[in-house]
Amino acid sequence: MAAGCSLSSLLSVQTQLDHCLQDAVSTEQKEKLVYEYLKKLDGRGQDLKVPEFEDGLEWLNTKSPLSLSKHLSGKVVVLDFFTYCCINCMHLLPDLHELEREHSDKDGLVVVGVHSAKFPNEKVLENIKSAVLRYNITHPVVNDADAKLWQELEVSCWPTLVILGPRGNMLFSLVGEGNKEKLFLFTAAALKFYKGKGEVKNNSIGIKLYRDSLPPSILSFPSKVTTDSSGNRLVIADTGHHRILVVRKNGQLLHSIGGPKSGWKDGSFAESAFHSPQGVAMKNDTIYVADTENHLIRKIDLLEEKVSTIAGIGSQGTDKEGGATGLQQQISSPWDLALGTAGSNEDNVLWIAMAGTHQIWALFLEDGSLPKGSTAKKGTCIRFAGSGNEENRNNSYPHKAGFAQPSGLSLAPEEPWSCVFIADAESSTVRTMSLKEGAVKHLVGGERDPLNLFAFGDVDGAGINAKLQHPLSVAWNKQKGLLYVADSYNHKIKAVEPKTKQCATIAGTGEASNALGPAFTRAAFNEPGGLAVGENGRVLYVADSNNHHIKVLDLETQTVSVLPVTIEDAFVELDSSFPAQRKLPKLPKSSPQVPMSPITVSSGQILQLELAVTLPGGTQLTQGAPSYWALAAEGSEWFLQGQCVYGDIVDLSRPLVISVTVPASTQTPAAVLSVDVCLYFCSEDDSACMMKAVSFTQPMQIAKTNQVSTAKVLLKHHF
């Protein structure tokens, strides 16, 4: 590495320019100052050069690994040092996307994301792939898993931008978010300066988007889920498709609201638009939505089928106090919501996990008052807890407490709890906020030093001895007296007993995967981000984000199944950011047909089909190939409301559980289900690959008497 090649040495050179830019008024003055700076820097005897990318690094969105001296020679390069959990890094992405729309690689500009992880989970390429899809990153990304480039340049925080000239020479650095004006000024000036010297090349660097190689999915990174008071409906934030889904508990679609393209538009369900919605809260026929990347709170009226905006200005705000009403109040990356009570009115406050400012806010749906004597009129949106400093600080005074990207909320209004449970992601803790006096207290995870945001792990235990890794959701089960935690980066669901502060794993292997029961401990998740309790405390719904599923945990039988969400004809036009919905191929005529013995089920009963298929010895499923199962009711279409329900098959090590609810109203006393299975597999040495299929036929007699127990059927076949 060249002497003095570090961020600190560049900052020392850039400091005078930054001071001068503060005094400059016109754009012309600023451009002239930057031009003189570049002229002076370029006239130095030695460049401040970034070291070459190491061989063997993992790359995304490129045809092959990039080299500074080959592929990026002759380009102005923006290195974006980021980690995908970081809210400040997320805030920077819209600026980078806009910059890329203004200047392409043929214009001479290339943005390269340098992913330097905070958490161990973020070092894994597959998890970075999911983040690249989730945030629609279309520029090259390199996995700096061991933080070598981070250390070489002495980067100290996320996000940090380093702008390079066409020789790999360091020109500028920008630390933190909120530097959009400088970013555009510096890159435009560098392109103009070096084009004038004839050093900028217009060649393409060979972009190959990772998203283009993926199979389709019905859901895309579902982040949050909630239930209504009756327990008959689920609301799903289908974040990657920029929409809200309302489904029955058997997965049948009732409403598809917004999507597939991102945007901000109020109106009917068909014309409305969201941008990466996260938190959802529901009461009766009203749904509230944390429209995260629009920095808005939205309201969905299911009776009128209308969407409206009730808080936010549509762009990221920096206000950390609040007090304005509705559309006059700027907010920042709301991540989750919970309905609560203030004063004498029931559910008149919407609590907001404001991840962007590391605070908890309150939006008054009616006039009301909060602890510590604050009162507000309907529509007022105010900060309630959190100083705005990114900390793990507990305090009896809510304004003096500190959070670190709060991402999940759940209310326990009853005594003795009377609190809001908070999943504080970046401190890897779960905290409580009193509904009586506002005091913020520790429950589990983290450590006592409020400035240490690196106290994470995967340890069951009590209080401070328990360790979590970036929890994103919490759900209070009043009936069982337990708080469930989506321990996202540990790929587990944990339960906390608030009295003893005992935290223990109830589901998940700890490895990022996609597997079902039969036992909780054998189930696998991939960064679960949302939880909801249903069926009077008997069921836990999990938004298994990176697996693109809603999973159903039966807390009584300890089984895990996939909610068979059906989205037939939900979109007329599909977003080009995501592959089109899959059209399932017909099974070969030679596929074996397996008739099952007739069974008797009752209206409203859950039918659980356990699919156990095995491959020939010495073979394994082909990774990335579209192996699937499909459930249909040909001739008995009313049984599935005319839908074809299907899902991916990625693991055969344990039975796949498919759950479906027998309709409450039946058209005939008999019905027939068919389960088709299509598998792609290869020999272990990849010398031979093939596709095989099987179809199971399950006749049913439907009784009118209600049955409480689940009806289970084993579908077994060996190829």
SEKOL-534679 format. One line per 8 residues: their letters; for each residue x, y negated, z negated of C-alpha. Coordinates in steps of 0.05 Angstrom, whole numbers, plus 5000, padded with zeros to 4 digits. Each point is the difference from the previous one (the first is absolute). Example, Ala and Ser with C-alpha at 12.3 -4.5 7.8 and 13.67 -1.06 7.14 Angstrom:
BEGIN
as	5246:5090:4844  5027:4931:5013
This chain:
BEGIN
maagcsls	5000:5000:5000  5025:4931:5018  5024:4958:4941  4945:4957:4971  4945:5040:5036  4945:4995:4947  4936:4964:4987  5033:4957:4947
sllsvqtq	5053:4976:5049  4947:4983:5052  4958:4964:4948  5059:4956:4981  5007:4979:5073  4925:4990:5008  4989:4960:4936  5017:4932:5031
ldhclqda	4953:5013:5058  4943:5017:4953  5011:4935:4961  5000:4959:5064  4936:5034:5026  4964:4978:4936  5013:4927:5019  4984:5008:5074
vsteqkek	4931:4976:5021  4990:5014:5074  5006:5065:5038  5053:4969:5044  5042:4982:4939  4995:5071:4973  5018:5031:5067  5060:4954:5007
lvyeylkk	5025:5019:4930  4995:5074:5015  5034:4991:5067  5059:4964:4967  5003:5054:4947  5004:5055:5053  5052:4961:5039  5043:4993:4937
ldgrgqdl	4990:5073:4980  5016:5025:5070  5063:4960:5001  5030:5035:4939  5060:5043:5011  4965:5063:4977  4928:5024:5003  4963:5024:4938
kvpefedg	4983:5067:5030  4951:5053:4976  5030:5070:4997  4976:5050:5051  4941:5045:4983  5027:5067:4976  4992:5062:5042  4946:5048:4977
lewlntks	4952:4947:4974  4926:5015:5012  4964:4953:5048  4927:4987:5017  4968:4966:5060  5062:5011:5045  5018:5051:5053  5067:5009:4966
plslskhl	5041:4971:4942  5021:4928:5013  5070:4972:4998  5017:4927:4986  5058:5003:5049  4962:5034:5056  4924:4993:4999  4997:4935:4960
sgkvvvld	5059:4965:5032  4976:4937:5034  4939:4995:4955  4979:4954:4944  4982:5050:4946  4957:4991:4938  5016:5052:4947  4941:5007:4953
fftyccin	5022:5033:4935  4936:5028:4970  4969:5056:4959  4930:5021:5017  4970:4994:4930  5019:4926:4994  4942:4951:5007  5048:4944:5018
cmhllpdl	5027:5042:5057  4929:5012:5024  4988:4925:4999  5058:4991:5047  4976:5048:5053  4948:4954:5032  5055:4948:5011  5044:5053:5033
helerehs	4943:5025:5043  4987:4929:5024  5074:4989:5013  5002:5063:5043  4940:4976:5040  5036:4935:5014  5068:5031:5018  5009:5071:5028
dkdglvvv	5064:5041:5006  5003:4978:5073  5001:4928:4974  5059:5020:4958  4969:5010:4931  4996:5066:4962  4972:5011:4930  5028:5060:4963
gvhsakfp	4969:5023:4935  5053:5025:4951  4962:5042:4950  5039:5000:4935  4957:5037:4949  4983:4981:4929  4968:5066:4981  5028:5070:5016
nekvleni	4934:5016:5036  5014:4943:5048  5066:5030:5024  4963:5057:5034  4993:4989:5075  4930:5030:5004  4975:4949:4949  5033:4943:5038
ksavlryn	4965:5025:5063  4933:4994:4965  5017:4929:4978  5021:4981:5071  4932:5024:5024  4961:4969:4943  5031:4931:5011  5000:5006:5076
ithpvvnd	5076:4987:5004  5020:5004:5073  5073:4980:4996  5058:5048:4986  5008:5023:4928  5061:5033:4971  4999:5040:4935  5055:4971:4957
adaklwqe	4985:5054:4949  5065:4993:4961  4997:4923:5004  5069:4998:5033  4986:4941:5045  4963:4967:4943  5063:5006:4957  5048:4981:5056
levscwpt	4964:4934:5010  4988:4991:4925  4924:4993:5010  4968:4990:4932  4924:4998:5011  4942:5019:5044  4985:4971:5050  5064:4971:5029
lvilgprg	5010:4980:5073  5068:4996:5032  5003:4969:5069  5057:5022:5046  5029:4971:5063  5014:5040:5064  5068:5024:4975  4971:5029:4935
nmlfslvg	5022:4935:4966  4961:4977:4940  4966:4933:5010  4946:4990:4948  4968:5032:4939  4931:4991:4971  4984:5029:4932  4928:5014:4978
egnkeklf	4934:4985:5033  4973:4932:5021  5056:4983:5050  4960:5003:5064  5018:4931:5025  5075:5012:4991  4995:5070:5031  4969:4972:5064
lftaaalk	5046:4939:5001  5064:5042:4990  4983:5054:5051  4978:4951:5053  5062:4958:4990  5046:5061:5003  4968:5026:5064  5007:4931:5033
fykgkgev	5072:4991:4976  5026:5067:5023  4960:5000:5065  5036:4935:5015  5065:5037:4990  4978:5058:5044  5005:5051:4944  4927:5022:4997
knnsigik	4980:5062:5039  4930:5016:5025  5004:5076:4998  4948:5043:4965  5025:5038:4939  4955:5061:5009  4940:4996:4954  4961:5065:4989
lyrdslpp	4945:4989:4950  4992:5055:4948  4924:4991:5000  4995:5022:5073  5022:5071:4982  4946:5012:4948  4936:5041:5003  4935:4964:4983
silsfpsk	4966:4998:4932  4929:4984:4979  5026:4957:4943  5063:4958:5002  5035:4986:4934  4938:4997:4957  5022:4959:4940  4941:4994:4952
vttdssgn	4935:5036:4987  4941:4985:4954  4931:5030:4984  4933:4967:4989  4962:5007:4934  4956:5055:5028  5059:5041:5022  4968:5013:5068
rlviadtg	5046:4955:5041  5075:4989:5006  5033:4937:5026  5068:5011:5035  5050:4946:5019  5024:5029:5066  5058:4952:4998  5038:5020:5063
hhrilvvr	4937:4994:5041  4983:4933:4968  4930:5022:4980  4956:5020:4941  4962:5066:5003  4939:5018:4960  4988:5075:4999  4957:5050:4963
kngqllhs	5034:5045:4950  5001:5054:5053  5041:4954:5046  4943:4981:5047  5009:4929:5027  4948:4949:4979  5035:4935:5020  5063:4981:5037
iggpksgw	5016:4927:4988  5054:4963:5038  5059:5029:5038  5034:5026:5040  5039:4936:5012  5024:4954:4945  4970:4930:4993  4958:4955:4958
kdgsfaes	4927:4994:5020  4936:4998:4961  4933:5024:5028  4969:5066:5017  5033:5066:4986  5018:5009:5073  5031:4931:5010  5034:4991:4932
afhspqgv	5075:5008:4992  5049:5014:4943  5076:5004:4996  5026:5059:4960  4945:5000:4946  5019:5033:4934  4958:4995:4937  4925:5013:5001
amkndtiy	4947:4991:4945  4927:5016:5007  4935:4984:4964  4933:5023:5028  5002:4979:5074  5056:4950:4994  5073:5015:5013  5058:4954:4984
vadtenhl	5065:5008:5040  5071:4977:4987  5018:4981:5072  5073:5003:4984  5038:4975:5061  4947:4947:5014  5009:4977:4927  4924:4999:4991
irkidlle	4945:5029:4958  4942:5024:5043  4928:5020:4984  4961:5054:5036  4924:5000:4996  4977:5070:5019  4926:4980:5003  5010:4942:5047
ekvstiag	5061:5034:5033  5040:4936:4996  5072:4983:4979  5018:4933:4969  5063:4968:4970  4993:4978:4927  5072:4980:4982  5065:4982:5035
igsqgtdk	5021:4956:5058  5024:5054:5048  5074:4991:4990  5048:5014:4943  4996:4951:4943  5051:4981:4948  4952:4974:4946  5010:5035:4934
eggatglq	4946:4964:4960  4936:4998:5042  4937:4964:4980  4972:4984:5069  4936:5029:5028  4993:5054:5053  5031:4981:5067  5039:4942:4969
qqisspwd	5042:5046:4956  5063:5029:5030  5020:5069:4976  5056:5049:5015  4996:5075:5017  4941:5023:4957  5012:5075:4992  4943:5027:4957
lalgtags	4934:4980:4969  4956:5018:4941  4932:4974:4979  4994:4974:4929  4957:4961:4952  5013:4930:4973  4953:4968:4951  4928:5026:5001
nednvlwi	4995:5017:5074  5014:5071:5022  5053:5011:5054  5008:4926:5014  5076:5000:5005  5042:5032:5053  5069:5015:4972  5055:4996:5053
amagthqi	5069:5033:4998  5036:4942:5035  5063:5038:5022  5028:4941:5039  5007:4956:4939  5008:5055:4948  4938:4980:4962  4929:5021:4982
walfledg	4946:4952:5025  4926:4993:4988  4947:4980:5052  4934:4979:4968  4941:5030:5037  4954:4961:4952  5012:4947:4947  5037:5029:4942
slpkgsta	5055:4996:4948  5064:5038:4987  5041:5015:4938  5040:4941:4970  4940:4954:5012  5005:4989:5076  4935:4989:5037  4987:4995:5074
kkgtcirf	4945:4989:5051  4979:5051:5052  5051:5007:5055  5059:4976:4959  5064:5041:5009  5053:4993:4945  5063:5032:4974  4985:5036:4935
agsgneen	5063:5038:4981  5072:4998:5024  5051:4944:5003  5016:5014:5073  5070:5023:4982  5014:5071:5023  5009:5034:4933  4978:5056:4954
rnnsyphk	4981:4952:4944  4945:5013:4949  4970:4944:4960  4940:4982:4957  4992:4938:5043  4979:5022:5070  5033:4942:5036  5067:5018:4970
agfaqpsg	4997:5074:5020  5038:5022:5062  4981:5051:5053  5039:5030:5058  4954:5011:5059  4936:5023:4965  4966:5048:5048  4945:5037:4964
lslapeep	4943:4982:4952  4949:5039:4961  4952:4975:4946  4983:5033:4934  4949:4951:4972  4976:5044:4944  5028:5001:4929  5053:5012:4975
wscvfiad	5035:4985:5066  4967:4938:5028  5056:4989:5049  5024:5000:5072  5051:5054:5015  5053:4976:5049  5047:5040:5045  5061:4954:5003
aesstvrt	5037:5029:5059  5068:4967:5000  5011:5008:4925  4976:5073:5005  4953:4990:4941  4927:5003:4981  4978:4941:4958  4936:4977:4966
mslkegav	4967:4932:4999  4949:4987:4945  4931:4977:5021  4992:4967:4932  5062:4957:4992  5040:5012:5064  5060:5031:4966  5044:5041:5047
khlvgger	5030:5063:4970  5043:5059:5021  4969:5069:5009  5049:5046:5035  5063:4997:5042  5055:4948:5010  5043:4977:4942  5002:4944:4948
dplnlfaf	5045:4952:5038  4951:4957:5038  5051:4984:5054  5018:5072:5016  4957:5022:5059  5042:5061:5014  4976:5043:4941  4965:5053:5041
gdvdgagi	4999:5076:5007  4955:5060:4994  4994:5019:4927  4938:5022:4962  4999:4972:4929  4971:4947:4955  5003:4925:5010  5069:4974:5017
naklqhpl	5027:5071:5006  4955:5015:5059  5028:4980:5067  4963:4983:5064  5023:4980:5070  4960:4943:5033  4929:5017:4977  4947:4969:5045
svawnkqk	4933:5018:4969  4964:5015:4935  4930:5028:4987  4966:5004:4932  4959:5063:4985  4952:4978:4945  4971:5070:4992  5068:5032:4986
gllyvads	5034:4940:4967  5058:5005:5049  5034:4951:5047  5023:5030:5066  5062:4970:5034  5021:5006:5073  5075:5007:4988  5012:4984:5073
ynhkikav	5074:5009:5011  5000:5063:4957  4943:5027:5044  4961:5019:4938  4936:4987:4963  5010:4990:4926  4953:4992:4940  5011:4954:4940
epktkqca	4965:5007:4933  4997:4927:4978  4997:5015:4925  5065:5039:4999  5030:4969:5063  5015:5071:5023  5012:5005:5075  5000:5067:5036
tiagtgea	4998:5025:5071  4935:5033:5020  5009:5009:5076  5057:4997:5050  5066:5036:5009  5042:4937:5000  5019:5011:5073  4970:4960:5057
snalgpaf	4957:5051:5036  4928:5017:5018  4974:5062:4967  4935:5018:4964  4986:5044:4939  4977:5048:4977  5034:4972:4937  5014:4926:4987
traafnep	5074:5015:4989  5006:5030:5070  4967:4941:5035  5045:4949:5034  4991:4927:5018  5038:4947:5037  5000:4931:4967  4929:5002:4973
gglavgen	4976:4928:4994  4928:5001:4976  4957:5035:4948  4926:5002:4982  4961:5041:4949  4934:5030:5022  4947:5052:4983  4995:4975:4928
grvlyvad	5073:5011:4987  5005:5069:5032  5034:4979:5065  5060:4956:5017  5005:4972:5071  5071:4986:5024  5021:4957:5058  5059:5041:5023
snnhhikv	5028:4944:5042  5057:5029:5040  4960:5064:5013  4942:4959:5028  4950:5038:4956  4952:4990:4944  5010:5059:4953  4950:5024:4949
ldletqtv	5025:5026:4933  4948:5042:4964  5019:4987:4928  4958:5059:4975  5025:5055:5047  5070:4970:5011  4994:5005:5075  5019:4951:5055
svlpvtie	4965:4991:5066  4999:4950:5057  4940:4956:5010  4978:5015:5072  4990:4928:5023  4964:4999:5067  5009:4938:5044  4968:5021:5066
dafvelds	4989:4941:5046  5022:4951:4946  5039:4958:5050  4984:4981:5071  5071:4975:5010  5060:5026:4963  5057:4957:4975  5062:5010:5042
sfpaqrkl	5041:5001:4936  4973:5070:4985  4990:5061:5044  4931:5014:5026  4955:5046:4960  5016:5072:5016  4955:5040:5048  5005:5071:4975
pklpkssp	5016:5051:5054  4955:5061:5010  5027:5064:4971  5025:5052:5050  4948:5052:5019  5048:5053:4975  4999:4972:4929  4974:5051:4949
qvpmspit	4930:4988:4972  4993:5017:4927  4927:5009:4977  4990:4988:4925  4948:5033:4956  4938:4957:4990  4997:4959:4936  4945:4964:4962
vssgqilq	5009:4926:4982  4954:4948:4972  4984:4928:5019  5049:4951:4971  5050:5055:4982  5074:4993:5019  5025:5053:5048  5075:5011:4993
lelavtlp	5034:5036:5058  5069:5025:4982  5040:5009:5064  5057:5051:4992  5035:5014:5066  5071:5029:5007  5049:5001:5057  5041:5058:5027
ggtqltqg	5064:5014:4962  5060:4958:5020  4958:4941:5025  4981:4932:4974  4954:4943:5017  5027:4953:5052  5012:4932:4968  4964:4944:5035
apsywala	4956:5046:5041  4924:4989:4993  4980:5061:4960  4930:4989:4974  4935:5028:4970  4931:4980:5023  4932:5011:4968  4937:4999:5043
aegsewfl	4928:5023:4996  4979:5014:5072  4926:5016:5001  4995:4973:4928  5025:4929:5014  4957:4970:4945  5044:5036:4949  5059:4953:5015
qgqcvygd	4957:4942:5024  5023:5016:5071  5073:4989:4984  5062:5041:5014  5045:4998:4939  5074:5015:5008  5068:4991:4970  5074:5014:5010
ivdlsrpl	5036:5063:4976  5071:4987:4977  5009:5054:4947  4979:5073:4997  5034:5018:4935  4933:4997:4963  4926:5001:5020  4971:4937:5030
visvtvpa	4935:4980:4966  4944:4969:5042  4941:4974:4960  4932:4982:5029  4935:4984:4964  4937:5038:5021  4950:4946:5022  4945:4984:4950
stqtpaav	4948:5003:5055  5004:5059:5047  4967:5010:5067  5002:5077:4999  5011:5052:4946  5062:5025:5037  5062:4969:5030  5066:5023:5030
lsvdvcly	5068:4966:4990  5061:5013:5043  5071:4987:4979  5051:4997:5057  5074:5003:4985  5054:4983:5051  5074:5010:4981  5064:4983:5036
fcseddsa	5060:5039:4975  5070:5021:5020  5051:5052:4981  5049:4977:4947  5055:4994:5053  4953:4961:5046  5012:5051:5055  4925:5011:5011
cmmkavsf	4939:4956:4986  4926:5014:5007  4930:4978:4984  4948:5046:4967  4929:4988:4978  4945:5034:4961  4926:4984:4989  4960:5018:4937
tqpmqiak	4924:5003:5002  4963:4991:4934  4924:5012:4999  4962:4971:4940  4932:5005:4969  4980:4936:4965  4959:5005:4936  4958:4944:4973
tnqvstak	5023:5009:4928  5057:4957:4977  5066:5034:4981  5052:4964:4958  5059:5045:5014  5042:4995:5063  4990:5053:5053  5068:5026:5023
vllkhhf	5017:5040:5062  5069:5027:5019  5016:4998:5074  5060:5045:5011  5039:5018:5063  5070:5023:5019  5026:4985:5070
